[in-house]
Amino acid sequence: MLLRHGQSTTNAEGRFTGWADVALTPHGEQQAVRAAGLPARDGPVPGLVLTSVLRGSIRTADILLSHLDRAWVPVHRTWRLNERQYGPLTGRVEREVRREAGLSRYQAWRRSLTGAPAPLAEDELARLREVENLNIPTGAPLLHRFDAALRSTVCGGRYAEPDAARTAAEAVAVEGHD
């Protein structure tokens, strides 16, 4: 399962978050609770959790594990899972930055793999180019099933609640737009 953190305070304000260590909103906590109900109902439940070192991600994982009654599951935190580092854009209102910079630059700063942090090697960049157009929904579990050789049985996974994920992805797509 891949689960992006629930809505943060800066998400709700329409601000660039980056590595700012911000809390979840009550809505973000509700998203995490709702996300926990899906593997409890449909499986699978996590046996290992990886999170960034940022509060929103940690809190989302804590809520998920608590509601699944799996507080004993190992949790590994790494800065490598932190959000994109936005540097001087951190904390700024996204729609203002979009107006100032124009849509093309704004989208590059938000989604480009060649923006900060440092660009990937060309071969990695070519493999991951499609990521620039993804709108990963907040609080929507993406389920993956693996065969005995640990190969995904469904390319790209499957959202536990496709309609809710689609709605959340649409909200992410318009962040910073008027």
Buried (B, 14 or more C-beta within 10 A) or exposed (E): BEBBBBBBBBBBEBBBBBBBBBEBBEBBBBBBBBBBBBBBEEEEBBEEBBBBBBBBBBBBBBBBBEBBEBEEBEBEBEEEEBBBBBEEBBBBBBBEBBEEBEEEBBBBBBBBBEBBEEEBEEEEEEEEEEEBEEBBBBBBBBBBEEEEEEEEEEEEBBBBBEEBBBEBBEBBEEBBEE
